Amino acid sequence: MTKTKLIGGVVAAAALFAPIVAAAQDPFEPLGIRARAFLIYPSLTATGTYDDNVFATKNDTEDDFVFTLRPEVRAESQWSRHSLAASAFGEFGFYAEEDDSNYEDFGGALDGRVDVTRDSATFGRLSVQRRSEDRESADDTGNQDVTQFWDTEARLRHRHSFARFFVQPSAYARRLGFENAGDVTNADRDRNIYGGGFRAGVTVSPAINVFGEVNADVIRYDDAGEINDSNGYDARAGVEVDISRLVIGEASLGYAYRQNDNFENEGGLAGDIGITWNPTQLTSVDFVGRAGFDETTVTFEGDRSSGNLATGIGVTVNHELRRNIRLNANAGYDRDDFQGTNRVDDTFRVGGGVTYLLNRNLSLDASYRFDTRSSDAEAEEFDRNIFRIGVTARL
């Protein structure tokens, strides 16, 4: 759940910059607000949700209604070269009964691209967010107070092409700072992460690039205690595709190795997939997947896990039934193997929804999601049904 306090900002932007009413090909797409070389897109979404298992528990489940308000704004440059985009959001959740679970999330991001030459570009991103930990997270404290944390990240990568080859170095830094949840102290989870990578590849056809990639990261905790610092490495091979807009994205597969200060070192599958298939002009299918090591604080049967070897895959189908009626369906599977313990979690998710566009400024939507988990830790198993309806206003 990520989110911001931007209603005042939206009103101020509307007062400062008069919208330019330009002809738009799609009568259901917002026009935005013209501000010199930028287009600004503000929106406000109000949502009502019924959750039959708020805390994602096996026993003593609690159901509740939650009202969510999400203001959001993004600004995009309209330059012919280079690009700059800024965004900010807020999301505020209010529970009817379990008010200890109320949350206030917000954040912002800045994304840019510098076109150094025709064959060379530098990309950067800076984001700061205050977020809420998902109740289904194995690291969630499980009490009635929601765990909130700060997530600050800076990323930089450069891509240079020459002849049929390309290289892409990258680097990032990330800070995670956890707030206490009621009487649960989370200071021992605060950490810094530093990483980088290098990708090199070759163009085998106008639609396909193949590449090899190596990555490394360093994780350092403020207060290690039981939770210890580590170094990670992975090597993988992959493919980038863009087949006449029919199939777009990339996929990679390789091996990851985690070197822990005070636990046994671990190795396992590493990979990513992000592919969009457009079988028709009205239908798109998105495939996503990931394998690699995640940090965790899980303890099972007295054993503290050194890390979570996480594997997940999902598919989402979007279909435009009519110009103003859009359907979606999704399914996913996640496997969490907590290294150094006998605990393995298998989580399945399935859902779907519909969006009805009244006009370019107003839309209604409804969705349903079912999640279920089986686990060696029986108390961590759950079934969960979530029903949601919402309305969105956009300029």
N, C-alpha and C positions, 0 to 999 in steps of 0.2 A: 504494500500500500504506500504509494508515494503521492505528494500533495503540496498549496500556498495561499497566502493572504493577499489576493490581488484584486479584489473588487474595487478598492480605492484606486489602484493603478489603472484598471480598465476605464473607470469613469474619467480619470485625469487624462488618459490618452485620447478618449473620445472628445473631451473638451478642447484639447490642444490641437488635434489634427482632424479636420473635417474629412469625412469619407468621400472618396471619389467614386461615383457611380459609373462603372465601366461595364461594357457589354461582356457577359460571361456566356460561354458555350453551354455550361451545365447549370440549369436553373436551380439546382439543389446544392451548389457549392457556394460557400460564403465569399463575398467580395473582398473582405478585409478593409482595413483603414490605411490609406496612403499617407506616409510620413516621409517626405522627400524620397530617398532611394530605398525605403523599406515599406513592406506591407505588414501590418499588424493584425493578428487574428485573436481577438479575445473570445472567451466562452465561459459559460457557467452551467454546471450540471448538478441537478438535485436528484437524489436516488433514495428509494425506499427498499430495504432488504429484509427478508426473513431468513434466519439461520437457525436450523434445528439442532445444532451442536456447536455453540459459540466457541468453546474451549478445545474442540477437537479431542474429546476424551472417549474412552470406551464405556465407562460407568459414570453414573451421576451426571448425565448430560444436561445441559441448560440450553433452552431455546430463547430467542429474543428477536426483536425488531430493531433495526438500526437505520437512522436517517443520516445521509452523507451529503455534504455540500462541497463541490469542487470547482473553484474558480481557476482559470488558466489563461495564459496569454503567451503568444509567441510572435516574434518579429523576424522577418526574412529579408535579406538584401536582394535587390533586383539588378545587381551589377552584371555586366557582360563578362568580366573576369573577376576572379576571387569570389568568396562568399562569406557571409557572416550571419549567424542566426542566434537569437537569444530567446530563452523561454523561462517561464516561472509558473509555479503551480501551488495550490494549497488543497488539502483534503482534510475535512473535519468530520469526524464520526461521532454520533450521539446515540447511545443505546437507551432503550425504553426502561429496562430493568437493571442490566449489568453496567451501571454507569462508571465503574472502575475501569471498564474497557474503553471508555471514550478516548479519542486520540486527536491530536492536532499535528498533522504532517505538512511540510512545506519545503520548497527548494527552488533552485534555479540552475540554469546551465548556459554556457556560451560555447558555440561551435563555430570553427572557422576553417577556411581553406585558402591558401596562398598559391596561386598559379605561378610558380617560379619561371618555368619555360613551358613550351608546348608539351614536352615529355616529362615534366618534373613538377610535383606539387607537394606541399606540406599541409598536414591536417592537424588540428589541435582541438582539445575539448577540456573545459573546466566546469565542474559541477559541485554544488554544495546542497545536501539534502538532510532534512530531519525526517526519519522514517520510523515506521512501526514494524516490529517483528511479527511475521506470520504465525498465527496460532498453530499451524500445522508443522512448524519448524521443530525438529528434534531438540534444538537448543533453547526453545521457549521454556520459561520457568514453570509454566503450568498453573500459576496462581491467577487471581482475577484481575490483577493489574497488568496492563499492557506494557511490554518492553519497548522503549523508544531509543533510537540511537542516531548519531550524526555520521554521515557518509560523505567524505570530501575526496574528490579525485581529480587528477590532472593527467591527461594523455597527449602524446605527441607521436606522430609517425610521418615518414617522408617516403614518397614513391618516385622512383626514377626509372624511366624506360630508355633502352638503347638497342637499336636493331630489333631483334626478336626477343630480347631478354629484359628482365626488370629486377630491381632490388627494392626492398622495403624494410628499413630499420624502424623500430618503435621503442617507446619507453613510457612508463607510467609510475605514478605514486598515488597511494590511497591511504586514507586515515579513517579508522572506525572507532568511534567513541560511544560507549553504551551508558545510558542513564539507568539509575536504580529503578526497579519495578516494585513499588511498595517497600516491604522489608527485605527484598532480595537485592543484594549488592552485585553489580555487574562490572566493577572496576577491573577485575582480572581478565576481562575480555577485550579491553582496549588495546589496539595494535596498529602498527604501521606496516604497509606492504609496498615494496619497491620491486619493479620488474622491467623487463625489456625483452625484445626478440629481434630476429632477423629472418626475413623471407626472401628467397631468390627463386626466380622462375623463368619459364620460356613460353612464348606464344606458339602453340602448335597449329592453330587455325584462327581465323578472325573471331571465332566464338569460344575458344577454349584456351586457357592458360593452365599449365601444370607447375607446381612449386614444391619446394622443400622448405622447412621452417624449424628453427630452434628457439626455445623460450626459457627464461630463467626468472625466478623471483626469490625475494628474501622477506621473511615475516618476522617482525620483532614486536614482542609484547612489552607494555609499560611495566607490568608486574607479572613476571612469568609464573611464579608459584608452581602449581601443578601443570599449568598450560605453558608449553615450551616453544621457544623459537625454532624455526626450521628454514630450510632452503629447498627450492623445488626446481626441477628441470624437465623439459620434455622435447622430443623431436618427432616431427610428423611430416607426412607428404600429403598433398591435396590437389584440388582442381578448382579453378574459377571458371564459371560458365555464363554465357549470355547468348542464347540461341534465339535470335530474332524475336526477343521479348517473350518467347514461349517458355523457356526455362532459364531462370536467372538465380545466381547465388554462388555459394562455394561450400566445399566439404573437405575435411581433412581427417587423417587417422594416423596414430603413432603410439608412442610409449612415454609414460610419465614416471618420474622417480622423485621421491620425497625423502630428504635427509633431515632427521629429527635430532635435536640435541640430547634428549633423554629418553627416547623411545626407539624401538627398532625401525630401521629404514624400510620404506615401502615402495613398491613399484606396481604399475597397472596401466590399463588402457587410457589413452588420451585421444580426444577427437572433438570435432565440432561439425555441425551441419546446419546450414541455413539456405534452403532452396525454395524458390517460388515457381510453381508450374501453373501456367495459364492455358488450360485446355480449350477455353472459348473466351470471347471478349467479355462474357458476363460472369465467368467463374474463375476463381483462383484457388490454388491449393498450396499451403505453406507447410513445409517440413522443417522441423527444428530438432536438434539433438546435441548432447554434450556428454563427454566423459572426462573425468579428471578428479584431482584431490581438492576437497574443501576443508576449511578449518571447522572444528567442532569441540564442544565441551561435554559431550555425552559420556556418562559413566554407566556401565552395565555389569551387574553381578560382581561389583567391586573393582572392575578393570576400567581404567581411564583410556578412552580411545585416542590414538595418536593422529587420527584424521579420518575423514569420510571419503571413501572412493565412490563418488557419485556418478551414476549413469542415468540418462533420461532421454526420452524421445517423445515427440508430439506432432500432431497434424491438425491443421485448421482449414476448413473449407468455407469460402465466402462466395455467395451467389446473389447476383442482382436479379431478383424475380421481376421487378419492374424498376423504372428509373428511380422511384422513391420508396421501394420496398426491398430491403437487403437482409438476407438470411445468412446465418453462420452456424457451424457445428464444429466441435473440437473434441479430441481425445488425447490422452497422454499417459505415460508410464514412467515412474522414477524408482530407481533402486539405490538404496543407501547402504553401503557396506562399511560399518564402523570398524576400522582397523584396530587390531589389538584386543578386540572383544568378540563375543559370539553373537552379536546383534546385527541383523540384517532387516531392513524395512523395504517393503514393496508397496508402492502407492499408485493407485489407478485413478484417473480423472476423466470425466466425460461431461459434455455440456452443449448448449446451443442457445440461439437467441434470434431475435428479429429487431430490425430498426426501421421505423416508419418516418420518412422525411416529409414534414408538412409543407415546408418551403425551404429556401436557402438559409433561413435564420432559426428554425425551430424543428426539433426532431424528438420522437418518442422511441423508447427501446425497452425490451423485456428479455430476460435470460434465465436459464436454469443451469445449475452445476451440481454434479454428484461426485464426491471424493470418498475413497475407501482405502484403508491401509491395513496390511497384515504385517506382523512383526514378531521377532523372537522375544521382544519385551511386550508381553500380552497387554499390559496396562496402557501401552502407547498405540494400540489398535483403535480404529474409529470408523464410523460411517457418518457422512455429513451431506445434507441437502441445503442448497442455497438458492433462494428465489429472489429475483431483483427486477424492479421496474424503475425507469428514470426518464427525465426530460432534460434536454440540452438546448440552450439558447446560444447562438453564435452570430458574430458580425463578419 
